Structure formats: C-alpha cells, structure tokens
C-alpha cells in the first residue's frame, strides 16, 4: 500500500470510528452496516507501527465489549490480535496494489470474526450464545468480509491507499 | 560516517514488540476479569465515549415510537373514554363487595414506560438498554414487558438507564406455570440452528399430563418475576423423561425485533412483587 501521511491516517481512523458507532450504536443497523471499526484498524495497522496498532486494537475492542454483556473481552482480544498481525504484514508483504488491499481486508475481517468466535468460547456465557462456526464465521463472517472489503476499496480510493503502480 | 546507522530503528522495533506483547497480555486478561470489574469498565465507556451514540438511538427510537403510535393512541383514547363512563360505577361496586367479603385491596403493579435500545455490536445480541434507571425506581431483576408479555429482565441498573437481557440470553430463566395452573415448570432458552430460530422450552411438566398446543405459559410468581406475565404458547412436546417429566417447546409471545417500547416494573410497586399478581387474600 502506498503510504499516506500520519495526520491523514488518524483523521481517517476518527471519521470511520464515529461513522461506525453512529451506524451500529446510534442507528442500530447491526449487520446492515459495514464494520468500519475493523476497516479503520486494518488500514491504520500498516501505517502506524506495531505498538500503536496494538493499542488502537485494544481500545476499539474495549469500546465494542462495553456493549457486550455476554462475552466481555472477546472483541478486545480479536481486535488486538488483528491489529498486531496487520502491523506485522507490513514487514512480510510489501504489496501496493488494489488486489493486495482487497485480499488484506477480506482476510483481516474474516480473521477478526473467527478470533471473536474463538475468544467468545472461552467465556462461559459467550459460549452459550455464539452460533455454530459455519453459520456465524463462515457464512455471516464471509458476507461481512466481502461487504467491508468493498467499502474499504471505496475508502482507499478516496484516502489514497493502495494506488496502482 | 556513523558505523551503526540502523541501530535506532532496531531499538524502536524492539520497543514496539514489547509494547504490543504487553497490550496482548492485557487484552487476553480482560476475558477473565471479574463481573464487577467488567461492569465498571462497560459503564465508564457507556457514559463517556458511547453516550452521544446511545443518546442518538434513544431520541430516534422515541421519535419513531411516537410517530407510529399517534393513530393507535387516538383510537385507544376513544375506546377508553367510552369504557370509563361506566367504569367508575363498577369500581365503587367492586370496593363495596370487597369490604363486605373482607378481602384486601388488590395491589396494582407500577410500571414505567421505557424505550428499548439495541447496541448492534458483536456480542451484544441478547442485551438491551432501557432509558429508565434507579431514579425511576428500576432495580436488578425487574421484569421488562411488552404489549404481549415478558421480554426479559433487568441485569444492571444505573442512575438514569439500565441494561437488561431478553429471553434469548443463555442465562434467562423464568419460573412458570400453565395458564390454567395445572403444572409448574422452568422456562429457559434453547439455541436454534441459527439465531432467528431460538426458542423457549418449559421443563418439569409431569409426564402423565398432556398439554394442548396453544395453551399460554405465564410466570408463576415463585422467582423474582411477578405472577401472571405471559411468556409463550405451547407449541409441541420436546422430550419426555419416562420416569417423571416432560418438556414442551414454546413460541415466545414477544418477538425480539419488534420490542421497541416496553414497560419496566418498578420497586415502588411493592417490596414483594409476587404479591401483586396473587389471587385475593383474606385480610
């Protein structure tokens, strides 16, 4: 991905976060709205460094967990893990194309849902609530990943991420 | 020319790894925090960062409910006006008869109207927030009812709002009985193949008792929930323990997605809420 300036990425993070909370908490769209929190985390993780990415993931996860009576901590673990892995991909993959960006966002979002499903299983009440893996992660998570990646591409075009060489 | 030009970057990388490692450990530890600590963190977030967004939902929901109910309210007011004209005479007659029979006054439940807010984030599927709290007389365990019956109970009360769980929560339990009083049991949620297929199950029905489909199951008043709140209708038999009991699937009377405006029982109603729905008792 092409690098965008530090202020730009933080502005993007704030805008996407506010939009996510407005759509999900304010307007209760649930799955009808894309997961902009994970999108901003994935985009920021490759730009701000491992430590800050982990901190951002932790904060985002805590915000989502504060509305989750059943599986407190599952979002925090999932978001922090995804942020760390996202930051590490910067060393492993130097891809700068839209194709890489799409793959990165798809896998990143799907991994976040899978990690949440696993972590929720470690909490007693969360394990009782979660749906079967195929239904919750493979099907619902897959659709959500495609949705988020599509929105992510639009955001990337506007913000100047992943320009074609 | 400095011989070790890459050293500062390496140090920064090392520091980043340590910071990330520490944050990861802290993140994992949140899974195992005590319930009280989790509630403290949740409350702090909800009254600070999330407050504007929860307020947006509350206002939108109130506006939506008001808009949808104007016509219905007008019709109800008209009907009530007609009923009230003959009601006062009946009330007076009822009081006189109760005095003659030495029956105590039936307590009336005191509810506060509330708007249900759904967070819509992962893991919050079976919880809701109501815009009434301790200052309105709401307490832990207060039942939350919709127009047709029981939606759930309050789990955590704050000054101006409260968090509740609906009947699809894995921890939801309600002591219940068949509407005709022929059997008592415990109602709990059973997960379906997918979330929309979640159902309720009543356990502990005597195995020699046949229950007809369609019979209403209501709260029995034996637990924290008052007696007589509809929970669901018997659908079909789920399983039979040949030794002594049967269980039946219930169709919940309250559809979770449709519950937006509810009533919450307050502690002002009576210190012992089960008395509120009890049958007449001699003074």
HADDOCK unambig.tbl for C-alpha pairs under 7 A between the chains (distance, minus, plus):
assign (segid A and resid 21 and name CA) (segid B and resid 53 and name CA) 6.55 0.50 0.50
assign (segid A and resid 22 and name CA) (segid B and resid 53 and name CA) 5.83 0.50 0.50
assign (segid A and resid 24 and name CA) (segid B and resid 119 and name CA) 6.68 0.50 0.50
assign (segid A and resid 24 and name CA) (segid B and resid 120 and name CA) 5.25 0.50 0.50
assign (segid A and resid 24 and name CA) (segid B and resid 121 and name CA) 6.41 0.50 0.50
assign (segid A and resid 25 and name CA) (segid B and resid 53 and name CA) 5.87 0.50 0.50
assign (segid A and resid 25 and name CA) (segid B and resid 54 and name CA) 6.27 0.50 0.50
assign (segid A and resid 25 and name CA) (segid B and resid 57 and name CA) 6.92 0.50 0.50
assign (segid A and resid 25 and name CA) (segid B and resid 119 and name CA) 4.70 0.50 0.50
assign (segid A and resid 25 and name CA) (segid B and resid 120 and name CA) 5.82 0.50 0.50
assign (segid A and resid 26 and name CA) (segid B and resid 53 and name CA) 4.54 0.50 0.50
assign (segid A and resid 26 and name CA) (segid B and resid 54 and name CA) 5.64 0.50 0.50
assign (segid A and resid 26 and name CA) (segid B and resid 56 and name CA) 5.15 0.50 0.50
assign (segid A and resid 26 and name CA) (segid B and resid 57 and name CA) 4.34 0.50 0.50
assign (segid A and resid 27 and name CA) (segid B and resid 57 and name CA) 5.69 0.50 0.50
assign (segid A and resid 28 and name CA) (segid B and resid 118 and name CA) 6.30 0.50 0.50
assign (segid A and resid 28 and name CA) (segid B and resid 119 and name CA) 6.19 0.50 0.50
assign (segid A and resid 28 and name CA) (segid B and resid 120 and name CA) 5.23 0.50 0.50
assign (segid A and resid 29 and name CA) (segid B and resid 120 and name CA) 6.62 0.50 0.50
assign (segid A and resid 30 and name CA) (segid B and resid 120 and name CA) 4.44 0.50 0.50
assign (segid A and resid 30 and name CA) (segid B and resid 121 and name CA) 6.39 0.50 0.50
assign (segid A and resid 50 and name CA) (segid B and resid 16 and name CA) 5.64 0.50 0.50
assign (segid A and resid 50 and name CA) (segid B and resid 17 and name CA) 6.81 0.50 0.50
assign (segid A and resid 50 and name CA) (segid B and resid 20 and name CA) 6.36 0.50 0.50
assign (segid A and resid 51 and name CA) (segid B and resid 16 and name CA) 4.53 0.50 0.50
assign (segid A and resid 51 and name CA) (segid B and resid 17 and name CA) 6.64 0.50 0.50
assign (segid A and resid 51 and name CA) (segid B and resid 19 and name CA) 5.30 0.50 0.50
assign (segid A and resid 51 and name CA) (segid B and resid 20 and name CA) 4.80 0.50 0.50
assign (segid A and resid 54 and name CA) (segid B and resid 20 and name CA) 5.40 0.50 0.50
assign (segid A and resid 54 and name CA) (segid B and resid 23 and name CA) 6.46 0.50 0.50
assign (segid A and resid 55 and name CA) (segid B and resid 23 and name CA) 6.62 0.50 0.50
assign (segid A and resid 58 and name CA) (segid B and resid 27 and name CA) 6.49 0.50 0.50
assign (segid A and resid 63 and name CA) (segid B and resid 45 and name CA) 6.65 0.50 0.50
assign (segid A and resid 64 and name CA) (segid B and resid 121 and name CA) 6.29 0.50 0.50
assign (segid A and resid 66 and name CA) (segid B and resid 41 and name CA) 6.80 0.50 0.50
assign (segid A and resid 66 and name CA) (segid B and resid 42 and name CA) 4.00 0.50 0.50
assign (segid A and resid 66 and name CA) (segid B and resid 45 and name CA) 6.24 0.50 0.50
assign (segid A and resid 66 and name CA) (segid B and resid 46 and name CA) 6.89 0.50 0.50
assign (segid A and resid 67 and name CA) (segid B and resid 42 and name CA) 6.73 0.50 0.50
assign (segid A and resid 67 and name CA) (segid B and resid 119 and name CA) 6.38 0.50 0.50
assign (segid A and resid 67 and name CA) (segid B and resid 124 and name CA) 5.83 0.50 0.50
assign (segid A and resid 68 and name CA) (segid B and resid 123 and name CA) 4.94 0.50 0.50
assign (segid A and resid 68 and name CA) (segid B and resid 124 and name CA) 4.21 0.50 0.50
assign (segid A and resid 69 and name CA) (segid B and resid 124 and name CA) 6.29 0.50 0.50
assign (segid A and resid 69 and name CA) (segid B and resid 127 and name CA) 6.92 0.50 0.50
assign (segid A and resid 70 and name CA) (segid B and resid 123 and name CA) 6.19 0.50 0.50
assign (segid A and resid 70 and name CA) (segid B and resid 124 and name CA) 6.82 0.50 0.50
assign (segid A and resid 71 and name CA) (segid B and resid 123 and name CA) 5.93 0.50 0.50
assign (segid A and resid 72 and name CA) (segid B and resid 31 and name CA) 6.12 0.50 0.50
assign (segid A and resid 72 and name CA) (segid B and resid 38 and name CA) 6.99 0.50 0.50
assign (segid A and resid 73 and name CA) (segid B and resid 27 and name CA) 6.95 0.50 0.50
assign (segid A and resid 73 and name CA) (segid B and resid 30 and name CA) 4.92 0.50 0.50
assign (segid A and resid 73 and name CA) (segid B and resid 31 and name CA) 4.40 0.50 0.50
assign (segid A and resid 74 and name CA) (segid B and resid 31 and name CA) 6.58 0.50 0.50
assign (segid A and resid 76 and name CA) (segid B and resid 27 and name CA) 5.70 0.50 0.50
assign (segid A and resid 77 and name CA) (segid B and resid 27 and name CA) 5.19 0.50 0.50
assign (segid A and resid 77 and name CA) (segid B and resid 28 and name CA) 5.69 0.50 0.50
assign (segid A and resid 80 and name CA) (segid B and resid 24 and name CA) 6.41 0.50 0.50
assign (segid A and resid 80 and name CA) (segid B and resid 27 and name CA) 6.99 0.50 0.50
assign (segid A and resid 123 and name CA) (segid B and resid 31 and name CA) 6.76 0.50 0.50
assign (segid A and resid 125 and name CA) (segid B and resid 170 and name CA) 6.53 0.50 0.50
assign (segid A and resid 128 and name CA) (segid B and resid 170 and name CA) 5.70 0.50 0.50
assign (segid A and resid 129 and name CA) (segid B and resid 169 and name CA) 6.98 0.50 0.50
assign (segid A and resid 129 and name CA) (segid B and resid 170 and name CA) 6.10 0.50 0.50
assign (segid A and resid 131 and name CA) (segid B and resid 194 and name CA) 6.40 0.50 0.50
